[in-house]
Amino acid sequence: MKPFKRAQRVSNEIQKVIAEAIEFEARDPRLRYVTIIRVETSDDLKHARVFYRTLGDREEAAAGLEHAKGYLRTVVAKRVRMKFTPELTFEYLDILNLP
């Protein structure tokens, strides 16, 4: 048996691709201080929850990510080989209140 489920491997790859796209390709200044913490995909790989943290304004970062959602989904579709590209949902992760 494999030590990781496919969803976990895909989540790790999506995290890497989105983080690189935000760092090196995105031109939106609202995304300047955004860090992708982790990605959780559903077992059917059709939905991905992207957890992020920011050093800047939280509302501006959320607006920037929503604005860039289509672009980031296109980047994931091009760089991660999958039958379906997951729908991205961005959620702010408050590190101080982790379970």
URTAFEN-V841407 format. One line per field, one symbol per residue. psi: psi as a letter, one per 30 degrees, with the letter a starting at -180 (. if undefined). A space follows every 50 residues. Layout:
psi->???
//
This chain:
psi->kkfkleeeeeeeeeeeeeeeeeefekfkffgegkkjelkkllfggfkkjj kllkfakeeeeeeeeeegeeeeeeeeeefjjlekklkkkkkkjjffhk.
//
